[in-house]
Amino acid sequence: MILVEKLNFTYRTVHKEALSGLDFHIEKGEVFGFLGPNGAGKTTTQRIIIGLLRGYSGKVNIFGKERREWNKDFYERIGVAFDFPNLYTKLSAYENLKLIGSYYRNQEQNIEELLDHVGLLKDKDKKVEGFSKGMKMRLNFVRSILHNPDLIFLDEPTTGLDPVNAKIIKDKILQLKGEGKTIFLTTHNMTVAEQLCDRVGFINEGVLTVIDSPKNLMVKYGNPMVKVAYIEDKKEREMTLSLTGMKGNLEFHRIVDACEILTIHSQEATLEDVFIQLTGRSL
C-alpha cells in the first residue's frame, strides 16, 4: 500500500532537516504505528504521504503510484484524522457528516450507525461548537472513514479521550483492520501502539531507528527473567530467576509445588523502555 525509500525533507523557512533517509513499507490490511516524541518527524511524514507537504526527495509510492503523479482522485481512497479536529462548529454533528460526505464520489456510509459506534448518536443534532474535545475527536474520526477509504491516516487518535471512549476508538480501528483497511497511525502513546499495531517504527529527530512488531521488540530488548510472588509460612515472598534456567531450577519447582502462587511475570520491556534504549530519549 505504501512504499517509502530514501525520503528526505527540509523545512526551508527554518533550514531544519525534518526527515533523513526514511525507508519503510506498509502492507495492505496492516496497522502500522509511527512512534516518537513530539517533533520527531511523525506528522511530517504523514503530511508528505497525504500530499500536504511537497518538495521532498526520495520515493513515496502509494497504491503502486508515485505520490507526485496522483491527482485529486487520491483523496477518494484515503481518510485522514489529525489530532486537531477540523469541523464546522456552527453545524450539528449530523450536518457536518452530511456536508463532508457530499465532497466525495464514494457513497457515504450510514451516518447514524457511525455516530452510534462512537457514542455520539444522541448528540447528532447538537452544534459542534458545544462539543467537548473528546466528542470532537470522535466525530473527527467518523469524518475520516465516512467515505469508506482503503487507507486511513490517524494522528494521535486517542488524545483527549477518557479510557471508555479511547477503547471505543481502538475497537473501531481493529474492526476496520478486520475489514481489510490499511491504517497508518502516529502516536507517542506506547500502550495504544502495543494494543493496535502489527508493526511499529521508532522515529527520532527525523531518523527511523527500528521497525518490528511490538512483541518482537519487547522480547528482544527485555530482561530474560521471571519474577514469582508467592506465600510461604504465611508471608508474602518473591523470587527472580532466569527464563533459561527455569526448567532445572529445583527451588522454583519446590515453590510451585508447595506454595500458594500469587503472580508469575516475565520481565519483558515495554515499548517505551525499548524506545529509550534505542534513542536515549523518553516519550
The 8 nearest C-alpha neighbors of each residue, nearest first, counted from 0:
[[1, 62, 27, 26, 61, 25, 2, 63],
 [2, 0, 61, 25, 24, 60, 3, 62],
 [1, 3, 24, 60, 59, 23, 61, 25],
 [4, 2, 59, 22, 23, 58, 24, 60],
 [3, 5, 22, 58, 6, 57, 21, 2],
 [6, 4, 20, 57, 21, 22, 7, 58],
 [7, 5, 57, 21, 20, 4, 56, 58],
 [8, 6, 19, 18, 56, 20, 55, 57],
 [7, 9, 55, 18, 17, 16, 56, 10],
 [10, 8, 16, 17, 15, 11, 14, 18],
 [11, 9, 15, 14, 12, 13, 16, 8],
 [10, 12, 14, 13, 9, 15, 16, 8],
 [13, 11, 10, 14, 15, 9, 16, 17],
 [12, 14, 15, 11, 10, 9, 16, 17],
 [15, 13, 11, 10, 12, 9, 16, 17],
 [14, 16, 10, 13, 9, 17, 11, 12],
 [15, 17, 9, 18, 8, 10, 14, 19],
 [16, 18, 205, 9, 8, 40, 15, 10],
 [19, 17, 205, 7, 8, 16, 40, 206],
 [18, 20, 7, 205, 206, 21, 6, 17],
 [21, 19, 5, 6, 7, 22, 18, 206],
 [20, 22, 6, 5, 19, 4, 207, 206],
 [23, 21, 4, 3, 5, 20, 6, 24],
 [24, 22, 3, 2, 21, 4, 25, 210],
 [23, 25, 2, 1, 3, 26, 22, 0],
 [24, 26, 1, 0, 31, 2, 29, 27],
 [25, 27, 0, 29, 28, 24, 1, 181],
 [26, 28, 181, 0, 29, 25, 180, 179],
 [29, 27, 181, 179, 180, 176, 26, 30],
 [30, 28, 181, 26, 27, 31, 182, 197],
 [29, 31, 182, 196, 197, 181, 183, 32],
 [32, 30, 183, 198, 196, 199, 29, 184],
 [31, 33, 199, 184, 185, 196, 34, 183],
 [34, 32, 185, 200, 199, 184, 41, 201],
 [35, 33, 201, 186, 187, 185, 200, 32],
 [34, 36, 202, 187, 39, 201, 203, 37],
 [37, 35, 282, 39, 187, 38, 203, 34],
 [36, 38, 39, 35, 187, 40, 282, 41],
 [37, 39, 40, 36, 204, 41, 35, 42],
 [38, 40, 204, 203, 37, 205, 36, 35],
 [41, 39, 205, 43, 38, 42, 17, 44],
 [42, 40, 44, 43, 39, 185, 33, 45],
 [41, 43, 45, 44, 40, 46, 185, 154],
 [42, 44, 46, 40, 45, 41, 47, 17],
 [45, 43, 47, 42, 41, 46, 40, 48],
 [44, 46, 42, 48, 47, 43, 49, 41],
 [47, 45, 51, 49, 43, 48, 44, 52],
 [46, 48, 52, 50, 44, 45, 49, 51],
 [49, 47, 45, 50, 46, 44, 59, 66],
 [48, 50, 46, 47, 51, 45, 52, 77],
 [51, 49, 47, 48, 52, 46, 53, 66],
 [50, 52, 46, 47, 49, 53, 48, 45],
 [53, 51, 47, 50, 46, 54, 43, 55],
 [54, 52, 55, 47, 50, 51, 67, 8],
 [53, 55, 56, 52, 8, 9, 47, 10],
 [56, 54, 8, 53, 7, 57, 6, 9],
 [57, 55, 7, 6, 8, 54, 58, 5],
 [56, 58, 6, 5, 4, 7, 55, 59],
 [57, 59, 4, 3, 60, 6, 5, 56],
 [60, 58, 3, 65, 66, 2, 61, 4],
 [59, 61, 65, 2, 64, 1, 66, 63],
 [62, 60, 1, 63, 64, 0, 65, 66],
 [61, 63, 0, 64, 1, 60, 65, 2],
 [64, 62, 61, 60, 65, 0, 1, 2],
 [63, 65, 60, 61, 62, 66, 68, 69],
 [64, 66, 60, 68, 67, 59, 61, 63],
 [67, 65, 68, 69, 59, 60, 64, 61],
 [66, 68, 65, 69, 59, 50, 70, 64],
 [67, 69, 66, 65, 70, 64, 60, 73],
 [70, 68, 66, 67, 73, 71, 65, 72],
 [71, 69, 72, 73, 68, 67, 74, 66],
 [70, 72, 73, 74, 69, 75, 76, 50],
 [73, 71, 74, 75, 70, 69, 76, 104],
 [72, 74, 71, 75, 76, 70, 69, 77],
 [75, 73, 76, 77, 72, 71, 78, 70],
 [74, 76, 72, 73, 77, 103, 148, 105],
 [75, 77, 148, 74, 149, 73, 150, 78],
 [78, 76, 150, 148, 74, 151, 75, 149],
 [77, 79, 143, 151, 148, 144, 152, 150],
 [78, 80, 152, 143, 151, 153, 81, 77],
 [81, 79, 153, 143, 140, 139, 154, 152],
 [80, 82, 154, 83, 153, 84, 79, 155],
 [81, 83, 154, 155, 84, 156, 80, 158],
 [84, 82, 81, 85, 136, 80, 139, 154],
 [85, 83, 139, 136, 86, 82, 135, 81],
 [86, 84, 83, 139, 87, 81, 80, 135],
 [87, 85, 88, 84, 95, 139, 127, 135],
 [88, 86, 90, 89, 95, 127, 85, 91],
 [87, 89, 128, 127, 90, 86, 126, 91],
 [90, 88, 87, 126, 128, 127, 91, 86],
 [91, 89, 126, 88, 87, 94, 95, 127],
 [90, 92, 126, 125, 94, 124, 93, 127],
 [91, 93, 123, 95, 94, 127, 124, 125],
 [92, 94, 123, 96, 95, 91, 97, 124],
 [93, 95, 97, 91, 96, 92, 90, 98],
 [96, 94, 92, 98, 93, 97, 90, 91],
 [95, 97, 99, 93, 98, 94, 100, 142],
 [96, 98, 94, 100, 95, 99, 93, 101],
 [97, 99, 101, 95, 100, 96, 94, 102],
 [98, 100, 96, 101, 102, 97, 95, 142],
 [101, 99, 97, 102, 98, 107, 96, 103],
 [100, 102, 98, 99, 103, 97, 104, 107],
 [103, 101, 100, 99, 104, 98, 105, 75],
 [104, 102, 105, 101, 100, 75, 146, 106],
 [103, 105, 106, 102, 75, 101, 146, 100],
 [106, 104, 103, 146, 107, 75, 147, 100],
 [105, 107, 146, 104, 108, 103, 100, 147],
 [108, 106, 146, 100, 145, 105, 109, 147],
 [107, 109, 145, 110, 146, 106, 147, 113],
 [108, 110, 112, 111, 113, 107, 145, 114],
 [111, 109, 113, 112, 108, 114, 96, 93],
 [110, 112, 114, 113, 109, 115, 120, 93],
 [113, 111, 115, 109, 110, 114, 116, 120],
 [112, 114, 116, 110, 115, 111, 109, 141],
 [115, 113, 120, 119, 111, 116, 117, 112],
 [114, 116, 120, 112, 118, 113, 117, 119],
 [117, 115, 113, 114, 118, 112, 167, 119],
 [116, 118, 114, 115, 119, 167, 137, 113],
 [119, 117, 115, 116, 120, 114, 121, 164],
 [120, 118, 114, 122, 121, 115, 117, 123],
 [119, 121, 115, 114, 123, 122, 118, 111],
 [120, 122, 119, 123, 118, 124, 115, 114],
 [123, 121, 119, 120, 125, 124, 92, 91],
 [122, 124, 92, 93, 120, 125, 121, 119],
 [123, 125, 91, 122, 93, 92, 126, 94],
 [126, 124, 91, 122, 123, 127, 92, 129],
 [127, 125, 91, 90, 128, 89, 129, 88],
 [126, 128, 88, 130, 129, 91, 92, 90],
 [127, 129, 88, 126, 130, 89, 90, 87],
 [130, 128, 127, 126, 131, 125, 88, 89],
 [131, 129, 127, 128, 134, 135, 132, 126],
 [130, 132, 134, 133, 135, 129, 128, 127],
 [133, 131, 135, 134, 136, 159, 130, 160],
 [132, 134, 160, 136, 131, 159, 135, 137],
 [135, 133, 137, 131, 136, 132, 130, 138],
 [136, 134, 138, 132, 133, 137, 139, 130],
 [135, 137, 139, 133, 134, 138, 84, 132],
 [138, 136, 140, 134, 139, 135, 117, 133],
 [137, 139, 135, 141, 140, 136, 142, 134],
 [138, 140, 142, 136, 137, 141, 84, 135],
 [139, 141, 137, 143, 142, 138, 80, 136],
 [142, 140, 138, 143, 139, 144, 145, 137],
 [141, 143, 139, 145, 140, 144, 138, 96],
 [144, 142, 78, 79, 140, 141, 80, 145],
 [145, 143, 147, 141, 146, 142, 78, 148],
 [144, 146, 142, 147, 108, 107, 143, 141],
 [147, 145, 107, 144, 105, 148, 106, 108],
 [146, 148, 144, 145, 149, 108, 107, 105],
 [149, 147, 76, 77, 150, 78, 146, 144],
 [148, 150, 180, 76, 77, 181, 151, 147],
 [151, 149, 77, 181, 148, 182, 180, 78],
 [152, 150, 78, 182, 77, 79, 183, 181],
 [153, 151, 79, 183, 182, 184, 78, 80],
 [154, 152, 184, 80, 156, 79, 81, 183],
 [153, 155, 81, 185, 82, 156, 184, 80],
 [154, 156, 186, 82, 158, 157, 185, 153],
 [157, 155, 154, 153, 158, 82, 136, 80],
 [156, 158, 165, 160, 155, 159, 168, 136],
 [159, 157, 160, 155, 156, 82, 136, 133],
 [158, 160, 133, 157, 132, 161, 136, 165],
 [161, 159, 133, 165, 157, 158, 164, 162],
 [160, 162, 164, 163, 165, 159, 133, 157],
 [163, 161, 165, 164, 166, 160, 167, 157],
 [164, 162, 166, 165, 161, 167, 160, 168],
 [165, 163, 167, 166, 161, 162, 160, 168],
 [164, 166, 162, 168, 157, 160, 167, 163],
 [165, 167, 169, 164, 163, 168, 170, 162],
 [168, 166, 164, 170, 165, 169, 117, 171],
 [169, 167, 171, 165, 166, 170, 172, 164],
 [170, 168, 166, 172, 171, 167, 165, 173],
 [169, 171, 173, 167, 172, 168, 166, 174],
 [170, 172, 174, 168, 169, 173, 175, 167],
 [173, 171, 169, 175, 174, 170, 168, 176],
 [174, 172, 176, 170, 175, 171, 177, 169],
 [173, 175, 171, 177, 172, 176, 170, 178],
 [176, 174, 178, 172, 177, 173, 180, 171],
 [175, 177, 173, 180, 179, 178, 174, 28],
 [178, 176, 174, 175, 179, 173, 180, 28],
 [177, 179, 175, 176, 180, 174, 28, 173],
 [180, 178, 28, 176, 177, 181, 175, 27],
 [181, 179, 28, 176, 149, 175, 178, 150],
 [180, 182, 28, 150, 29, 27, 30, 151],
 [181, 183, 30, 151, 150, 152, 184, 31],
 [184, 182, 152, 31, 30, 32, 151, 153],
 [183, 185, 32, 153, 154, 152, 31, 33],
 [186, 184, 33, 154, 32, 155, 34, 41],
 [185, 187, 155, 188, 34, 33, 154, 184],
 [186, 188, 35, 34, 36, 189, 282, 185],
 [189, 187, 186, 191, 190, 192, 34, 155],
 [188, 190, 192, 191, 270, 187, 193, 271],
 [191, 189, 193, 192, 188, 194, 270, 195],
 [192, 190, 194, 189, 193, 188, 195, 186],
 [191, 193, 189, 196, 195, 190, 194, 32],
 [194, 192, 190, 191, 195, 213, 196, 189],
 [193, 195, 191, 192, 190, 196, 169, 189],
 [196, 194, 192, 193, 191, 30, 197, 173],
 [195, 197, 30, 192, 198, 31, 32, 193],
 [196, 198, 30, 212, 31, 29, 195, 199],
 [199, 197, 212, 211, 31, 196, 213, 32],
 [198, 200, 32, 210, 31, 211, 33, 212],
 [199, 201, 210, 33, 209, 34, 32, 202],
 [202, 200, 34, 208, 209, 207, 35, 33],
 [203, 201, 207, 35, 206, 208, 34, 39],
 [202, 204, 39, 205, 206, 35, 207, 201],
 [205, 203, 39, 206, 40, 202, 17, 38],
 [204, 206, 18, 40, 17, 203, 19, 39],
 [207, 205, 203, 202, 19, 204, 208, 18],
 [208, 206, 202, 201, 209, 21, 203, 200],
 [207, 209, 201, 202, 206, 277, 210, 203],
 [208, 210, 201, 200, 207, 211, 202, 199],
 [211, 209, 200, 199, 201, 198, 212, 208],
 [212, 210, 198, 199, 216, 213, 215, 209],
 [211, 213, 198, 215, 214, 197, 199, 216],
 [214, 212, 216, 215, 193, 217, 198, 211],
 [215, 213, 217, 212, 216, 218, 193, 211],
 [216, 214, 218, 212, 217, 213, 219, 211],
 [215, 217, 219, 213, 218, 214, 220, 212],
 [216, 218, 268, 214, 221, 220, 215, 267],
 [217, 219, 221, 215, 216, 267, 220, 214],
 [220, 218, 216, 217, 221, 215, 267, 222],
 [221, 219, 217, 218, 216, 273, 268, 222],
 [222, 220, 267, 268, 218, 217, 219, 223],
 [221, 223, 266, 224, 267, 268, 220, 218],
 [224, 222, 242, 241, 221, 266, 267, 225],
 [223, 225, 241, 242, 266, 222, 240, 265],
 [226, 224, 265, 240, 239, 264, 266, 242],
 [225, 227, 239, 264, 263, 238, 265, 240],
 [228, 226, 263, 238, 237, 262, 239, 229],
 [229, 227, 237, 262, 261, 236, 260, 263],
 [228, 230, 260, 261, 236, 259, 235, 237],
 [231, 229, 235, 259, 234, 236, 233, 258],
 [230, 232, 233, 234, 258, 235, 229, 236],
 [231, 233, 234, 230, 235, 258, 236, 259],
 [234, 232, 231, 230, 235, 236, 259, 229],
 [235, 233, 230, 231, 232, 236, 229, 237],
 [234, 236, 230, 229, 231, 233, 237, 228],
 [237, 235, 229, 228, 230, 234, 231, 238],
 [238, 236, 228, 227, 229, 239, 226, 235],
 [237, 239, 227, 226, 240, 228, 236, 225],
 [240, 238, 226, 225, 227, 224, 237, 241],
 [241, 239, 225, 224, 242, 226, 238, 245],
 [240, 242, 224, 244, 243, 223, 225, 245],
 [243, 241, 224, 244, 245, 223, 225, 240],
 [242, 244, 241, 245, 246, 223, 224, 240],
 [243, 245, 241, 242, 246, 247, 248, 240],
 [246, 244, 248, 242, 247, 243, 241, 240],
 [247, 245, 244, 248, 243, 249, 252, 242],
 [246, 248, 245, 244, 249, 252, 251, 243],
 [247, 249, 245, 251, 250, 246, 244, 252],
 [250, 248, 252, 251, 247, 253, 246, 245],
 [249, 251, 253, 252, 248, 254, 255, 247],
 [250, 252, 254, 249, 248, 253, 255, 245],
 [253, 251, 255, 249, 254, 250, 256, 248],
 [254, 252, 250, 256, 251, 255, 257, 249],
 [253, 255, 258, 251, 257, 252, 256, 250],
 [256, 254, 252, 253, 257, 258, 251, 260],
 [255, 257, 253, 254, 252, 258, 259, 251],
 [256, 258, 254, 255, 253, 259, 231, 252],
 [259, 257, 254, 231, 255, 230, 260, 256],
 [258, 260, 230, 229, 261, 257, 231, 255],
 [261, 259, 229, 262, 258, 228, 230, 255],
 [262, 260, 229, 228, 259, 263, 230, 227],
 [263, 261, 228, 227, 260, 264, 229, 226],
 [262, 264, 227, 226, 228, 265, 225, 261],
 [265, 263, 226, 225, 266, 262, 227, 224],
 [264, 266, 225, 267, 224, 226, 263, 223],
 [265, 267, 222, 224, 225, 264, 268, 223],
 [268, 266, 221, 222, 218, 217, 265, 269],
 [269, 267, 221, 217, 272, 220, 266, 273],
 [268, 270, 272, 271, 217, 273, 267, 221],
 [271, 269, 273, 272, 189, 274, 217, 268],
 [270, 272, 274, 269, 273, 189, 275, 281],
 [273, 271, 269, 275, 270, 274, 268, 276],
 [272, 274, 276, 270, 271, 275, 220, 277],
 [275, 273, 271, 277, 276, 272, 278, 270],
 [274, 276, 279, 280, 272, 278, 281, 273],
 [277, 275, 273, 274, 279, 278, 272, 280],
 [276, 278, 274, 275, 279, 273, 208, 280],
 [279, 277, 280, 275, 276, 274, 203, 208],
 [278, 280, 275, 276, 277, 281, 274, 273],
 [281, 279, 275, 278, 282, 274, 276, 277],
 [282, 280, 275, 279, 271, 274, 36, 278],
 [281, 36, 187, 280, 35, 271, 37, 188]]
